[in-house]
């Protein structure tokens, strides 16, 4: 009986951590898109291109370091006087 309870608790923990990682990844992408759109430098084709801080944050997100990417992107957004989008 205790093995079953232990298994169920472990399964629940693993499922919750996987969902949190997925949420962090989607939030990281949202921050990267937001930062590029509103804080990027003017591009030659009339659009915007991200600066080096934004590129670093997006690269960390893409490599799976969502905590590092989120920290960089939120700091960049706040430094320009904007509020990061909600999670």
N, CA, C and O of each residue as an XYZ file, in Angstrom:
348
protein
N       0.816     -1.198      0.000
C       0.000      0.000      0.000
C       0.859      1.262      0.000
O       0.558      2.226     -0.704
N       1.923      1.249      0.788
C       2.785      2.429      0.842
C       3.521      2.635     -0.479
O       3.813      3.771     -0.854
N       3.820      1.550     -1.185
C       4.452      1.684     -2.501
C       3.508      2.356     -3.486
O       3.932      3.185     -4.291
N       2.258      2.009     -3.424
C       1.262      2.607     -4.309
C       1.130      4.099     -4.026
O       1.081      4.906     -4.954
N       1.073      4.459     -2.781
C       0.959      5.877     -2.412
C       2.205      6.631     -2.846
O       2.106      7.740     -3.371
N       3.374      6.045     -2.633
C       4.631      6.675     -3.054
C       4.652      6.863     -4.568
O       5.051      7.918     -5.062
N       4.225      5.844     -5.295
C       4.182      5.926     -6.753
C       3.239      7.028     -7.211
O       3.578      7.797     -8.110
N       2.079      7.113     -6.612
C       1.103      8.138     -6.987
C       1.629      9.547     -6.694
O       1.447     10.459     -7.500
N       2.271      9.720     -5.558
C       2.837     11.025     -5.219
C       3.950     11.408     -6.186
O       4.020     12.554     -6.628
N       4.806     10.474     -6.511
C       5.889     10.731     -7.449
C       5.341     11.054     -8.838
O       5.832     11.970     -9.498
N       4.347     10.323     -9.280
C       3.731     10.573    -10.584
C       3.118     11.969    -10.645
O       3.253     12.671    -11.647
N       2.455     12.357     -9.584
C       1.843     13.687     -9.531
C       2.908     14.767     -9.581
O       2.747     15.766    -10.282
N       3.997     14.578     -8.844
C       5.086     15.560     -8.836
C       5.702     15.706    -10.224
O       5.938     16.826    -10.678
N       5.964     14.600    -10.899
C       6.564     14.636    -12.233
C       5.624     15.324    -13.220
O       6.076     16.115    -14.048
N       4.352     15.043    -13.148
C       3.387     15.665    -14.058
C       3.300     17.169    -13.818
O       3.213     17.947    -14.768
N       3.322     17.573    -12.568
C       3.252     19.010    -12.248
C       4.498     19.735    -12.712
O       4.398     20.849    -13.227
N       5.668     19.143    -12.547
C       6.898     19.807    -12.968
C       6.970     19.894    -14.493
O       7.491     20.875    -15.023
N       6.463     18.900    -15.202
C       6.442     18.951    -16.663
C       5.506     20.050    -17.148
O       5.816     20.746    -18.116
N       4.380     20.210    -16.494
C       3.443     21.271    -16.870
C       4.045     22.640    -16.592
O       3.847     23.569    -17.376
N       4.769     22.781    -15.504
C       5.410     24.060    -15.178
C       6.471     24.402    -16.203
O       6.602     25.563    -16.588
N       7.234     23.414    -16.655
C       8.252     23.669    -17.671
C       7.612     24.103    -18.980
O       8.132     24.984    -19.664
N       6.503     23.499    -19.326
C       5.795     23.873    -20.541
C       5.280     25.302    -20.444
O       5.366     26.066    -21.406
N       4.739     25.665    -19.271
C       4.261     27.027    -19.062
C       5.405     28.022    -19.150
O       5.252     29.092    -19.740
N       6.559     27.680    -18.565
C       7.717     28.566    -18.625
C       8.190     28.744    -20.057
O       8.558     29.849    -20.456
N       8.185     27.674    -20.831
C       8.627     27.764    -22.225
C       7.694     28.651    -23.040
O       8.160     29.455    -23.848
N       6.400     28.520    -22.842
C       5.470     29.361    -23.608
C       5.556     30.814    -23.151
O       5.435     31.727    -23.968
N       5.765     31.040    -21.846
C       5.923     32.412    -21.351
C       7.218     33.020    -21.874
O       7.260     34.204    -22.209
N       8.255     32.228    -21.944
C       9.535     32.701    -22.459
C       9.383     33.129    -23.921
O       9.910     34.163    -24.330
N       8.665     32.334    -24.693
C       8.421     32.695    -26.096
C       7.598     33.972    -26.189
O       7.866     34.833    -27.027
N       6.597     34.089    -25.326
C       5.755     35.286    -25.312
C       6.595     36.530    -25.004
O       6.423     37.571    -25.638
N       7.500     36.418    -24.032
C       8.372     37.537    -23.694
C       9.296     37.900    -24.852
O       9.503     39.078    -25.142
N       9.847     36.889    -25.511
C      10.723     37.141    -26.657
C       9.989     37.854    -27.781
O      10.522     38.797    -28.367
N       8.783     37.419    -28.088
C       7.980     38.072    -29.127
C       7.641     39.507    -28.744
O       7.713     40.415    -29.572
N       7.273     39.702    -27.485
C       6.910     41.027    -26.968
C       8.106     41.973    -27.042
O       7.993     43.103    -27.518
N       9.260     41.488    -26.560
C      10.459     42.316    -26.551
C      10.889     42.673    -27.970
O      11.271     43.814    -28.231
N      10.833     41.729    -28.871
C      11.223     41.998    -30.256
C      10.280     43.007    -30.898
O      10.715     43.902    -31.623
N       9.010     42.858    -30.634
C       8.025     43.742    -31.258
C       8.108     45.175    -30.743
O       8.062     46.121    -31.529
N       8.230     45.339    -29.431
C       8.152     46.676    -28.856
C       9.505     47.309    -28.534
O       9.594     48.528    -28.394
N      10.553     46.502    -28.415
C      11.846     47.050    -28.021
C      12.921     46.870    -29.079
O      14.045     47.341    -28.904
N      12.601     46.208    -30.154
C      13.598     45.944    -31.183
C      14.016     47.213    -31.910
O      13.308     48.220    -31.902
N      15.173     47.138    -32.534
C      15.675     48.247    -33.342
C      14.983     48.231    -34.700
O      14.515     47.191    -35.165
N      14.926     49.397    -35.321
C      14.292     49.494    -36.640
C      15.107     48.690    -37.650
O      16.325     48.834    -37.746
N      14.421     47.858    -38.384
C      15.068     47.052    -39.409
C      14.986     47.741    -40.765
O      14.254     48.717    -40.927
N      15.726     47.241    -41.720
C      15.766     47.840    -43.044
C      14.489     47.638    -43.846
O      14.240     48.383    -44.793
N      13.683     46.662    -43.495
C      12.473     46.380    -44.259
C      11.219     46.948    -43.595
O      10.105     46.557    -43.945
N      11.386     47.857    -42.651
C      10.241     48.468    -41.981
C       9.801     47.728    -40.739
O       8.921     48.206    -40.023
N      10.388     46.573    -40.457
C      10.061     45.815    -39.256
C      11.036     46.134    -38.141
O      11.749     47.136    -38.191
N      11.061     45.289    -37.154
C      12.015     45.463    -36.064
C      12.900     44.235    -35.954
O      12.515     43.130    -36.337
N      14.084     44.452    -35.425
C      14.988     43.333    -35.181
C      15.433     43.417    -33.723
O      15.593     44.515    -33.190
N      15.632     42.286    -33.082
C      15.989     42.290    -31.665
C      17.432     42.740    -31.444
O      18.293     42.536    -32.299
N      17.689     43.359    -30.278
C      19.062     43.705    -29.935
C      19.731     42.484    -29.299
O      19.124     41.417    -29.199
N      20.986     42.649    -28.872
C      21.755     41.500    -28.383
C      21.194     40.922    -27.082
O      21.245     39.709    -26.884
N      20.662     41.761    -26.195
C      20.070     41.242    -24.949
C      18.857     40.375    -25.252
O      18.689     39.302    -24.673
N      18.021     40.842    -26.155
C      16.832     40.069    -26.526
C      17.249     38.755    -27.188
O      16.678     37.704    -26.899
N      18.234     38.815    -28.067
C      18.718     37.596    -28.722
C      19.264     36.597    -27.708
O      19.039     35.393    -27.836
N      19.982     37.095    -26.699
C      20.509     36.201    -25.667
C      19.381     35.549    -24.875
O      19.424     34.350    -24.603
N      18.375     36.336    -24.507
C      17.239     35.788    -23.768
C      16.490     34.739    -24.568
O      16.135     33.686    -24.039
N      16.249     35.019    -25.836
C      15.547     34.069    -26.702
C      16.385     32.803    -26.894
O      15.845     31.697    -26.909
N      17.695     32.964    -27.039
C      18.572     31.796    -27.211
C      18.529     30.904    -25.969
O      18.483     29.680    -26.084
N      18.544     31.512    -24.790
C      18.455     30.718    -23.561
C      17.124     29.976    -23.491
O      17.077     28.813    -23.089
N      16.053     30.645    -23.881
C      14.745     29.979    -23.900
C      14.758     28.778    -24.842
O      14.256     27.708    -24.500
N      15.332     28.961    -26.019
C      15.366     27.894    -27.013
C      16.231     26.717    -26.576
O      15.987     25.582    -26.984
N      17.245     26.985    -25.745
C      18.123     25.915    -25.260
C      17.561     25.217    -24.027
O      18.149     24.254    -23.535
N      16.412     25.703    -23.522
C      15.797     25.070    -22.365
C      16.087     25.762    -21.048
O      15.569     25.349    -20.011
N      16.909     26.813    -21.066
C      17.193     27.579    -19.851
C      16.143     28.675    -19.722
O      16.439     29.860    -19.880
N      14.904     28.258    -19.431
C      13.810     29.227    -19.397
C      13.960     30.216    -18.250
O      13.586     31.380    -18.396
N      14.493     29.787    -17.126
C      14.672     30.710    -15.994
C      15.628     31.837    -16.371
O      15.366     33.004    -16.079
N      16.730     31.487    -17.019
C      17.695     32.500    -17.450
C      17.129     33.399    -18.526
O      17.330     34.613    -18.489
N      16.423     32.821    -19.486
C      15.833     33.607    -20.567
C      14.759     34.555    -20.066
O      14.704     35.714    -20.479
N      13.907     34.066    -19.180
C      12.841     34.903    -18.624
C      13.442     36.065    -17.848
O      12.971     37.196    -17.963
N      14.476     35.797    -17.060
C      15.108     36.861    -16.268
C      15.680     37.958    -17.169
O      15.487     39.143    -16.900
N      16.374     37.574    -18.223
C      16.960     38.552    -19.138
C      15.876     39.367    -19.838
O      15.960     40.592    -19.914
N      14.861     38.677    -20.347
C      13.818     39.366    -21.117
C      12.967     40.276    -20.235
O      12.633     41.390    -20.639
N      12.611     39.813    -19.032
C      11.830     40.669    -18.133
C      12.635     41.899    -17.726
O      12.089     43.000    -17.657
N      13.916     41.724    -17.458
C      14.773     42.857    -17.086
C      14.855     43.865    -18.236
O      14.774     45.072    -18.009
N      15.012     43.381    -19.445
C      15.104     44.249    -20.619
C      13.803     45.022    -20.817
O      13.823     46.224    -21.080
N      12.679     44.331    -20.690
C      11.370     44.976    -20.872
C      11.159     46.047    -19.808
O      10.710     47.150    -20.120
N      11.476     45.734    -18.564
C      11.296     46.712    -17.482
C      12.252     47.894    -17.616
O      11.891     49.021    -17.278
N      13.471     47.647    -18.106
C      14.445     48.729    -18.232
C      14.009     49.782    -19.255
O      14.448     50.930    -19.203
N      13.162     49.384    -20.161
C      12.647     50.322    -21.171
C      11.325     50.956    -20.762
O      10.712     51.680    -21.546
N      10.880     50.682    -19.521
C       9.666     51.313    -18.993
C       8.370     50.582    -19.334
O       7.283     51.127    -19.142
N       8.475     49.368    -19.832
C       7.295     48.581    -20.156
C       7.022     47.572    -19.046
O       7.913     47.252    -18.259
N       5.810     47.081    -18.986
C       5.440     46.014    -18.061
C       5.400     44.712    -18.843
O       4.762     44.649    -19.894
N       6.067     43.669    -18.355
C       6.016     42.386    -19.073
C       4.581     41.874    -19.174
O       3.758     42.157    -18.303
N       4.279     41.127    -20.226
C       2.929     40.582    -20.365
C       2.643     39.576    -19.248
O       3.570     39.001    -18.678
N       1.371     39.364    -18.938
C       1.044     38.398    -17.885
C       1.381     36.972    -18.309
O       1.447     36.659    -19.498
N       1.591     36.122    -17.321
C       1.910     34.716    -17.623
C       0.722     34.033    -18.179
O       0.784     32.846    -18.497
